[in-house]
């Protein structure tokens, strides 16, 4: 979770707003009052399960690959999982922008 907290801390206001838009569960009451509390909310089992339930099959498969690679996964590794130029490879690149 410290990696998530550190990552969230690097985001601009617009990028953080994008996270909150894509993860409305993050702003449910009580609204997290800090980045550490937001990271804890986003990483909680119920929040993660809700987010995963909303993914399409291709994105869910990508999430499973990322989980399998573990810490240190980057877009280059994920593109190697599929054929470069395929929709899934493009999505992998976009996931880490």
Beta strands, then each sheet from edge to edge (+ up, - down):
end
